[in-house]
């Protein structure tokens, strides 16, 4: 059975996950980490938008050795 988080707890878990990954994650990593915790599928987009409005996270771009730039998120503060 999957555990679905209520929105405030979901937002808190997103920030904790990003912090646990060194303060920065790609969109792909974030989606894979939370795919089983979303009830409708759009909670992650809503959570990242809310956290960005609150000034807790910011859009981040990471360039690897090869390939395209990976978009993601970085914790502020």
Backbone bond lengths (Angstrom), bond angles and torsions (degrees), N, CA, C in turn:
res aa  C-N    CA-C-N  psi(-1)  N-CA   C-N-CA  omega(-1)  CA-C   N-CA-C  phi
1 X - - - 1.450 - - 1.526 109.01 -
2 X 1.326 116.45 134.91 1.457 121.77 -179.57 1.512 110.49 -86.97
3 X 1.321 114.92 146.66 1.461 120.52 176.70 1.522 108.58 -98.51
4 X 1.329 115.79 119.07 1.458 121.17 177.43 1.518 108.20 -98.94
5 X 1.331 116.20 134.10 1.457 120.95 -178.23 1.523 110.67 -94.84
6 X 1.318 116.86 144.59 1.456 121.36 169.93 1.526 107.37 -69.32
7 X 1.330 117.70 157.88 1.464 121.54 -170.89 1.532 114.70 -54.94
8 X 1.336 120.58 -49.35 1.471 118.54 -180.00 1.530 112.60 -61.48
9 X 1.318 116.98 -39.13 1.466 120.82 178.90 1.533 109.87 -69.53
10 X 1.333 116.05 -37.19 1.455 120.75 177.97 1.525 110.19 -60.66
11 X 1.342 116.79 -45.52 1.464 121.14 178.14 1.526 110.98 -60.60
12 X 1.314 116.03 -43.28 1.464 121.33 179.41 1.527 110.72 -62.07
13 X 1.320 116.74 -41.98 1.475 120.95 179.84 1.533 111.58 -66.46
14 X 1.322 116.77 -35.21 1.469 120.16 177.93 1.530 109.86 -62.78
15 X 1.328 117.27 -47.37 1.467 121.16 179.38 1.530 110.04 -62.91
16 X 1.321 117.60 -43.25 1.469 121.09 179.14 1.522 111.47 -61.70
17 X 1.337 116.39 -40.33 1.460 120.01 179.10 1.528 110.93 -63.82
18 X 1.325 116.92 -45.61 1.464 120.34 -179.34 1.525 109.88 -63.02
19 X 1.320 117.52 -42.58 1.467 120.82 177.55 1.522 110.97 -62.19
20 X 1.313 116.96 -39.50 1.456 121.65 -179.94 1.520 113.77 -67.82
21 X 1.323 116.45 -19.47 1.462 121.47 178.88 1.527 112.02 -96.33
22 X 1.317 116.72 19.15 1.455 120.34 179.02 1.512 113.98 91.70
23 X 1.326 117.57 10.39 1.453 120.91 176.56 1.512 115.15 94.24
24 X 1.330 117.60 -2.58 1.454 120.44 -178.74 1.530 109.52 -150.27
25 X 1.339 116.38 135.98 1.466 121.61 176.59 1.519 109.37 -140.98
26 X 1.321 116.23 158.09 1.459 120.79 174.12 1.522 108.86 -85.93
27 X 1.319 116.28 162.31 1.462 120.94 176.23 1.528 110.31 -57.91
28 X 1.318 116.12 -40.57 1.469 121.07 -178.95 1.533 111.07 -60.92
29 X 1.330 116.71 -46.89 1.465 120.81 179.51 1.528 111.10 -61.65
30 X 1.322 116.13 -41.37 1.462 120.99 -178.79 1.530 110.70 -66.89
31 X 1.329 117.10 -44.81 1.464 120.55 179.28 1.522 111.47 -62.86
32 X 1.314 117.20 -40.50 1.465 120.72 -179.90 1.522 111.35 -67.71
33 X 1.316 117.62 -35.18 1.457 121.15 -178.76 1.526 112.06 -71.17
34 X 1.340 118.12 -29.92 1.463 120.94 -173.82 1.522 114.29 -113.23
35 X 1.307 118.76 8.46 1.460 120.24 -175.67 1.521 113.57 -61.48
36 X 1.313 118.25 -30.81 1.468 120.85 -178.16 1.526 113.22 -91.88
37 X 1.318 117.13 -2.36 1.463 121.11 -178.69 1.525 112.54 -105.97
38 X 1.328 117.01 8.22 1.466 120.46 -179.98 1.520 109.39 -105.02
39 X 1.290 115.53 132.10 1.465 120.57 -179.75 1.538 111.09 -79.82
40 X 1.329 117.79 -41.72 1.462 121.34 -174.81 1.520 114.02 -112.92
41 X 1.301 118.56 -15.77 1.456 120.91 177.75 1.513 115.29 102.08
42 X 1.326 118.98 -13.54 1.458 120.00 -179.00 1.531 112.27 -113.16
43 X 1.314 117.36 6.59 1.460 119.93 -178.22 1.522 112.60 -64.66
44 X 1.318 117.78 -34.71 1.462 120.67 -178.71 1.530 111.00 -64.94
45 X 1.322 117.02 -41.91 1.466 120.20 177.66 1.525 110.67 -64.33
46 X 1.322 116.43 -41.41 1.469 120.08 178.42 1.530 110.74 -65.24
47 X 1.328 116.65 -41.39 1.466 120.73 -178.73 1.521 111.14 -65.89
48 X 1.335 117.67 -45.31 1.464 119.43 -179.69 1.524 110.96 -66.08
49 X 1.333 117.78 -36.71 1.473 120.40 176.79 1.528 110.39 -64.31
50 X 1.323 117.02 -43.67 1.463 121.17 178.83 1.525 111.38 -63.90
51 X 1.317 117.10 -45.58 1.468 121.20 -179.42 1.527 111.21 -65.38
52 X 1.327 117.14 -34.67 1.466 120.71 177.04 1.529 110.09 -67.72
53 X 1.337 117.35 -41.81 1.466 120.82 177.23 1.525 111.54 -63.34
54 X 1.335 117.22 -34.00 1.463 121.81 178.85 1.523 112.35 -77.96
55 X 1.332 117.66 -9.44 1.458 121.42 179.17 1.518 113.90 78.96
56 X 1.333 116.90 22.88 1.462 120.64 -179.81 1.528 112.33 -92.28
57 X 1.334 116.60 -31.00 1.463 121.09 177.72 1.524 108.85 -132.23
58 X 1.330 114.76 162.90 1.464 121.06 -179.45 1.520 108.39 -142.40
59 X 1.320 116.91 148.71 1.458 122.76 176.57 1.521 108.79 -59.05
60 X 1.323 116.92 138.69 1.459 121.66 -177.86 1.518 108.53 -135.14
61 X 1.311 116.69 150.64 1.461 122.36 178.59 1.517 108.20 -128.74
62 X 1.329 115.53 129.12 1.455 120.57 -175.88 1.523 109.16 -122.37
63 X 1.317 116.22 124.59 1.462 122.12 179.30 1.517 108.64 -100.76
64 X 1.308 115.53 122.46 1.453 120.71 176.64 1.514 111.15 -87.08
65 X 1.323 115.26 -174.67 1.465 119.73 178.86 1.522 111.26 -66.35
66 X 1.335 115.62 -36.62 1.465 120.85 179.51 1.519 108.88 -135.48
67 X 1.299 116.01 162.59 1.448 120.95 174.73 1.514 113.69 84.86
68 X 1.321 114.47 -176.41 1.471 119.43 -176.81 1.528 112.40 -76.01
69 X 1.304 114.92 168.53 1.456 122.14 176.85 1.528 108.42 -70.63
70 X 1.332 116.83 135.52 1.460 121.70 178.97 1.520 109.43 -95.83
71 X 1.337 116.59 124.49 1.463 120.91 177.94 1.518 108.90 -84.94
72 X 1.328 115.26 147.23 1.453 119.31 179.47 1.505 111.44 -167.47
73 X 1.352 115.00 -150.82 1.466 121.96 -175.48 1.508 110.29 -136.45
74 X 1.341 115.20 150.09 1.459 122.56 178.22 1.519 108.11 -132.03
75 X 1.333 116.42 138.36 1.463 121.86 177.56 1.523 108.54 -77.55
76 X 1.326 116.77 136.96 1.455 122.00 177.01 1.527 109.65 -97.70
77 X 1.319 115.19 151.08 1.470 119.56 175.10 1.418 113.65 87.82
